Amino acid sequence: MTAAPRLLVDQISCRIGGREILREVSLEVAAGEVLCLLGPSGCGKSTTLRVIAGIERQSAGRVEIDGRRVSDAGLHLPPERRGVGLIFQDFALFPHLSVADNVAFGLTGPRAETRTRVDALLERVHLAGYGDKAPHMLSGGEQQRVALARALAPRPRVMLMDEPFSGLDNRLRDGIRDETLQLLKEEGTAVLLVTHEPDEAMRMADQIALMRDGRIVQQGAPYNIYNAPADRAAAAFFSDINVLRGTVRGALTDTAFGQFLAPGHSDGTEVEIIFRPQHVKIDFDRGGKGPNPTPQDGTPARGVVERARFMGHESLVEFRMDFNGEVLKATVPAVFLPRPGTALWLTVRRDRCFVYPRRTA
């Protein structure tokens, strides 16, 4: 018999001020699993967290924690009875309380047990000896770790995190994220993390739920979400994309790089062939005149360099294609800065291309 998920969100809808914010959102998170709710600002991510926490009421659907229903259209348990922890971007530490008192806030029971729990958590977040300090005496990374310890103190079954690392500088962010993730997994906590940063979701998540306009448009492991996006917008959310446009004839579409298969699209359908800049190859050896290209790489096409920029670990080169005047981007490892006006031949990894119906708006 399959165990119930630690957190179950089933067909949640929510209206605020007469406007529908969430539409039939469903999620499952197991104990010790991290699910990232990823999407642009305003898509409903934070509202989803607020409904799960009990801060907002849904208009339809249900929320269960360890098989126990905590809300539906008629039931609404308050936040303190749901067994969830909350961590937000601003940490929300109490400035008039010491670090130890912040962590202990909300704990009940004998004072000695509370002190033991606080000391153990401060040691686990590498802040042993900081208990008597005031929050303003700590760095941003240290304050974030105090907020984590405070959220973990009551041993919540579910941790809800709303952009918790966005206030940290890049130097600290990766280390703090990794330490936080390790601690949450050790505690066996189910984690729902809201973020608008694809890199953060890819780094932290066991599962990603991609959200748009109040709906979940795709959910799966990071590898699958990245390599099999549901549509053009899903592909573009994770990286720059190139777009070739064409019309289907006999299940094929003509492009600058030869014909592409367009299975499932009827004749006359206008389609877009999407691929990422890292899957464009500059064909130095053939120059369009050598041996026949491999089926994987397709037919070479000629483009003229418009701009080249060094990005640190790679170079970004933009080409104006001879075939139809479209501009394509290619990323090349290391330093490669051809002069504008240089003509080069390009190929595209066919197995890294996605075909979707052409957008009308």
WOMO-V997140 format. One record per residue. RES is the residue in three letters. BURIAL is + if it has 16 or more other C-alpha atoms within 10 Angstrom, else -. Layout:
res->[RES & RES]
burial->[BURIAL & BURIAL]
This chain:
res->[MET & THR & ALA & ALA & PRO & ARG & LEU & LEU & VAL & ASP & GLN & ILE & SER & CYS & ARG & ILE & GLY & GLY & ARG & GLU & ILE & LEU & ARG & GLU & VAL & SER & LEU & GLU & VAL & ALA & ALA & GLY & GLU & VAL & LEU & CYS & LEU & LEU & GLY & PRO & SER & GLY & CYS & GLY & LYS & SER & THR & THR & LEU & ARG & VAL & ILE & ALA & GLY & ILE & GLU & ARG & GLN & SER & ALA & GLY & ARG & VAL & GLU & ILE & ASP & GLY & ARG & ARG & VAL & SER & ASP & ALA & GLY & LEU & HIS & LEU & PRO & PRO & GLU & ARG & ARG & GLY & VAL & GLY & LEU & ILE & PHE & GLN & ASP & PHE & ALA & LEU & PHE & PRO & HIS & LEU & SER & VAL & ALA & ASP & ASN & VAL & ALA & PHE & GLY & LEU & THR & GLY & PRO & ARG & ALA & GLU & THR & ARG & THR & ARG & VAL & ASP & ALA & LEU & LEU & GLU & ARG & VAL & HIS & LEU & ALA & GLY & TYR & GLY & ASP & LYS & ALA & PRO & HIS & MET & LEU & SER & GLY & GLY & GLU & GLN & GLN & ARG & VAL & ALA & LEU & ALA & ARG & ALA & LEU & ALA & PRO & ARG & PRO & ARG & VAL & MET & LEU & MET & ASP & GLU & PRO & PHE & SER & GLY & LEU & ASP & ASN & ARG & LEU & ARG & ASP & GLY & ILE & ARG & ASP & GLU & THR & LEU & GLN & LEU & LEU & LYS & GLU & GLU & GLY & THR & ALA & VAL & LEU & LEU & VAL & THR & HIS & GLU & PRO & ASP & GLU & ALA & MET & ARG & MET & ALA & ASP & GLN & ILE & ALA & LEU & MET & ARG & ASP & GLY & ARG & ILE & VAL & GLN & GLN & GLY & ALA & PRO & TYR & ASN & ILE & TYR & ASN & ALA & PRO & ALA & ASP & ARG & ALA & ALA & ALA & ALA & PHE & PHE & SER & ASP & ILE & ASN & VAL & LEU & ARG & GLY & THR & VAL & ARG & GLY & ALA & LEU & THR & ASP & THR & ALA & PHE & GLY & GLN & PHE & LEU & ALA & PRO & GLY & HIS & SER & ASP & GLY & THR & GLU & VAL & GLU & ILE & ILE & PHE & ARG & PRO & GLN & HIS & VAL & LYS & ILE & ASP & PHE & ASP & ARG & GLY & GLY & LYS & GLY & PRO & ASN & PRO & THR & PRO & GLN & ASP & GLY & THR & PRO & ALA & ARG & GLY & VAL & VAL & GLU & ARG & ALA & ARG & PHE & MET & GLY & HIS & GLU & SER & LEU & VAL & GLU & PHE & ARG & MET & ASP & PHE & ASN & GLY & GLU & VAL & LEU & LYS & ALA & THR & VAL & PRO & ALA & VAL & PHE & LEU & PRO & ARG & PRO & GLY & THR & ALA & LEU & TRP & LEU & THR & VAL & ARG & ARG & ASP & ARG & CYS & PHE & VAL & TYR & PRO & ARG & ARG & THR & ALA]
burial->[- & - & - & + & + & + & + & + & + & + & + & + & + & + & - & - & - & - & - & - & + & + & + & - & + & + & + & + & + & + & + & + & + & + & + & + & + & + & + & + & - & - & + & + & + & + & + & + & + & + & + & + & + & + & - & + & + & + & + & + & + & + & + & + & + & + & - & - & + & + & + & + & - & - & - & + & - & - & + & - & - & + & + & + & + & + & + & + & - & + & + & - & + & - & - & - & - & + & + & + & + & + & + & + & + & - & + & - & - & - & - & - & - & + & + & - & + & + & + & + & + & + & - & - & + & - & + & - & - & + & + & - & - & + & + & - & - & - & - & + & + & + & + & + & + & + & + & + & + & + & + & + & + & + & + & + & + & + & + & + & + & + & + & + & + & + & - & + & - & - & - & - & - & + & - & + & - & - & - & + & + & - & + & + & - & - & - & + & + & + & + & + & + & + & + & + & - & + & - & + & + & + & - & + & + & + & + & + & + & + & + & + & + & + & + & + & + & + & + & + & - & + & - & - & + & + & - & + & + & + & - & + & - & + & + & + & + & + & - & - & + & + & + & + & + & + & + & + & + & - & + & + & + & - & + & + & + & - & - & + & + & + & - & - & + & - & - & - & + & + & + & + & + & + & + & + & + & + & + & + & + & + & + & - & - & - & - & + & - & - & - & - & - & - & - & - & + & + & + & + & + & + & + & + & + & + & + & + & - & + & - & - & - & - & + & + & + & + & + & + & + & - & - & - & - & - & + & + & + & + & + & + & - & - & - & - & - & + & - & - & - & - & + & + & + & + & + & + & + & + & - & + & + & + & + & + & + & + & - & - & -]
